[in-house]
Amino acid sequence: MQVESSAQVAEQLAATGYLCDESLATVVFLAGRMQRPLLLEGEPGTGKTALAEALAQVAGVPLLRLQCYEGIDASQALYDWDFPRQVLHLRALEAAGGLGGQGVEEAEKSLYDERFLLARPVLAALQQAPAVLLVDEVDRADDEFEAFLLEVLSTYQVSIPELGTVRAAEPPLVVLTSNRTRELHDALKRRCLYHWVDHPGLEREVEIVRTRLPEVSAALARQVVDVVQRLRGDTGLQKPPGVAETLDWAQALHHLGCAELDLETAARTLGALVKYREDADRVKHALDRLLTS
């Protein structure tokens, strides 16, 4: 991503439909210039994952995504061997006559040829660089996986015993996201440039809806965003709606022919906005107040 300023970053991201504020554009610019990983923390639905997707689109490079989860280990991030193909290879050697003229050592070595290597996201990002590597929801992984990531991000290389060391010709742009379900270790944070991603303000969220869904009327977009912004201030919700839910709700209302938000249609479409029964009941009871105040 060849840019000369944070303003240019914001402009290029906006061309993909991703609207960011000045502080986020600045840290993205610095991450590229300093070749440092970018750690984004924030509530679910604030656009952390979407930023990595937009960056890959702007740069015209592959996006390699590693979705973290409890119990993930280094092999699931790096590589595995294609066991079925290795078995077929052995059978082919046997069919060719014993070991096909090869010694046992050569036959074993041929099983670990690069053609049998299954590159997982981290290794693929090193091989395909320049690329964007998205390590999504890193807070769901454990301490050991964090230590592994720290090692890789410090050198941008990995060692494969059977093949040797794989180094990135150019460090990939690494974006780590966290919903802060637990605190990440300081060592990983120190390696990264950090940014807390807030929900957008009213005017910027209206602009996001109008940019991503130009078919939605201006009046409907503003009404939808106004309701969503108020709901985010309701601490009683299990999961306040994010920008993705704002867009879903606006689109659902548009498909039902709404040019402006009304109580009946809003109540019927809450499944696009909130995802828990208790939240839906709470919002339904508050809709009349939210739409008239």
Stockholm file with secondary structure:
# STOCKHOLM 1.0

chainA/1-293         MQVESSAQVAEQLAATGYLCDESLATVVFLAGRMQRPLLLEGEPGTGKTALAEALAQVAGVPLLRLQCYEGIDASQALYDWDFPRQVLHLRALEAAGGLGGQGVEEAEKSLYDERFLLARPVLAALQQAPAVLLVDEVDRADDEFEAFLLEVLSTYQVSIPELGTVRAAEPPLVVLTSNRTRELHDALKRRCLYHWVDHPGLEREVEIVRTRLPEVSAALARQVVDVVQRLRGDTGLQKPPGVAETLDWAQALHHLGCAELDLETAARTLGALVKYREDADRVKHALDRLLTS
#=GR chainA/1-293 SS CCCSSHHHHHHHHHHTTCCCCHHHHHHHHHHHHHTCCEEEEESTTSSHHHHHHHHHHHHTCCEEEEECCTTCCHHHHSEEECHHHHHHHHHHHHHTTTTTTCCHHHHHHHTTCGGGEEECHHHHHHHHCSCEEEEETGGGSCHHHHHHHHHHHHHSEEEETTTEEEECSSCCEEEEEECCSSCCCHHHHHHSEEEEECCCCHHHHHHHHHHHCTTSCHHHHHHHHHHHHHHHTCTTCSSCCCHHHHHHHHHHHHHTTCSSCCHHHHHHTGGGTCCSHHHHHHHHHHHHHHHHC
#=GC SS_cons         CCCSSHHHHHHHHHHTTCCCCHHHHHHHHHHHHHTCCEEEEESTTSSHHHHHHHHHHHHTCCEEEEECCTTCCHHHHSEEECHHHHHHHHHHHHHTTTTTTCCHHHHHHHTTCGGGEEECHHHHHHHHCSCEEEEETGGGSCHHHHHHHHHHHHHSEEEETTTEEEECSSCCEEEEEECCSSCCCHHHHHHSEEEEECCCCHHHHHHHHHHHCTTSCHHHHHHHHHHHHHHHTCTTCSSCCCHHHHHHHHHHHHHTTCSSCCHHHHHHTGGGTCCSHHHHHHHHHHHHHHHHC
//
